[in-house]
Structure formats: C-alpha cells, structure tokens
C-alpha cells in the first residue's frame, strides 16, 4: 500500500513538542508550527506492526543490543550508502546528541577548542560549552543561495588547543549535501592537524533527487580512523520520540574509550521499544522511505516555484538534503528597518506562523528563518499564506 502523506493524523493533544507547546497567538488564534525538525507523516506500517507485536507481550524488562538489531543497521548502510561496516564498530547511545556530548568528553579536555561551522544546529554550541570546552567558529560562506566551507579560514582558526571538529552532514539548517571532494579536503586538513571529527549524519537518508550522500568515514580507512560518525533512524522514519542512535567508530581504542564514557554517564541501557522500532525500520522500511522521498522531492519542486513567485524580496537556499528550508530575510529587513526580533514577532503574533529563528543557529544565522517542509502541501500553503500576512505587517 502506498503511504498517505496528504492526510496525517492529528497531533495536538499528544504532548507534542511541535504542536502542543505554543498552540495560540496572544489574541487566541491558532499557531501553525513549522519549526522543530520532525515530520507530521505516520511512521511506516512495518514499524507500527513491530511495535504492536512487542507491546502484546506484557513484560518490558531490560533489553540488550541484539545481533539482529546491529545487523539491520549494518545492512542498511551497505544497501543505501555502499558503506561496509562491522557491527563491532557500533556504540549505542540514546540519541545523536548524547553521542556527540560523550565524544566531546572522551576526546577533549576542559579548555580545549572544538570547531563548528555555523549557522548550525544549536545544541552543538551547548554541548561544547556545557563541558567546559571552547567553541571556535568556522562560518560557512553563502554563495548564490547555497553554502560552502571556508577551509582557509578553518586552518587559520586552529591552535595548539584545538582537538576536534564537529561536522553536520547533511548540514542543518542550510541543507547542503557535501560532495566527496569537499569531504576529502576537510578530512585531509583535519588529518594534518590531528583533529578528531565528530560527524552528525542524522539526516543522511533524506537526500533530494539529483544529489548523493557520502558518509565521511566511508571514503577511506585513514579518514575513518579519526571519525566518530553519529547516525540514527529517528529523522529518517519519524521516530524521534523513540530515541536511539549508533556511533560508528572503527578505531578500537577510540571505540572503547567512547563506550566507557557512555557507560559512565549511564547512557548505555537501550530502550526496548526504540530497539524494536529501529530494527523494523532498517530491516523493512526502505519502500516507505522511497515513497517519502518521492513525495518530498515533488514538494521541494513545488515549494521553490511558489516561493519565488510570492516572495521576491526573500531568499531561499537550495534544498539538497534534510526537509528544511533556509529562508533569507536580510534584504527585506534592511529595506524596512526590522531586526530579528521584529520578524519573529510578526511571524508569531501577526501571521500565527512558528518558524525556527535563524539566530538560534548562531550569529551566522541572523536574518534567516528555518521552515519544516515535512508535512502535507496544504499545510505548507497555509504556512505561506501566514508568511505573507506577517510580511504585510513589516512593510
């Protein structure tokens, strides 16, 4: 059966971060949430069936990482990305961010520097600073409604206290899918300076037609030896509430050290239902994902045409991966004398539209907003109508 992406279930009243945290404007109108990165689409039937079967058993004691669970992930990477990994390389964590935080604590010391490439996912900033490490920024460079890495600037930022670089691949929020040449150049630079790379690949299955995702560690054994890859089924199959992830670590000493940190932090015990969902998704979810990507690709094509027609004063970055649109308000803001606060207020209070404010992704995100497109096109039309109303209040 073809999945129905046009008629999703009602999510209000389910303790949803996206739908229930801020349901109304100050004057009581409903707010349309298009901010947090989860999908409104139902999860694959095969995952629902697996969960129902497991729930039918009345005992939920401690669970362990079975060979079947590990092999499902290994086989998925082989089929989707032509990446041959060994299940012994896998280190469980209850989510990508716990894995990232554990890696920072394992491979750096307080006072060490960690490089990031903003505008980028805000919890990376928190993970570095909360552990007493120092954030070093290597901002991406905007070129023709897309972004590039500035490796010359990156190298100039490296000091004798720099130990790590966090790479977002595909990049959230700007939607770049890095090419093999870009990844090789970055990895070679990190190799020259003996930097560990923590690579967040949580959006690696969500790639637009015409682009190809390359796991960083799959490029060569040398790159793999210095890379901690963080991957999860949560974005791919819309099961973020069933938190699980793997860190893929080929180097045995790094792997043992990371596993020890995760155990010390009490993060090594897997959730029974998250294992059930992930195993079913990786084993039997490919057909659902292919249908999802077909729907999202058509959405992107339609959205870009509609956006260009209706909002000539706004910019839209090319969507290569993820399901997130990165919208540039800077020209409009300059022309009307508005700042980020005024834009956010107009969107929420006038338009009733909740987007992710660009400054949340660092100072390099100021003047931007992120919009989640993983929803029916009727919802996106509503969002664009609300955006138009909000802009009217700014002009």
ABEGO torsion letter per residue (X at the ends): XBBBAABBBBABGAGBAAAAABABBAAGBBBBBAABBBBABBBBAAAAAAAAAAAABABBBBBBBBAAAAAAAAAAAAAAAGBBBBAAABBBBBEAAAAAAAAAAAABBBGBBBBBBOBBBAAAAAAAAAAGBBBBBBBBBBBGGBBBBBAAAAAAABBAABABBBBBOBBOAAGBBBBAAAAAAAAAAAAAAGBBBBBBAAAAABBBBGBBBBBAAAABAAAAAABBBBBBAAAAAGAAABBBBBBBBABAAAAAAAAAAAAAAGAABBBAAAAAAAAAAAAAAAAAAAAAAAAAAAAAAAAAAAAAAABAABBBBBBABEABBBBBAAAAAAAAGBBAAAAAAAAAAAAGBBBBBAAAAEAAABGBBBBBABBBAAAAAAAAAAAAAAAAAAX
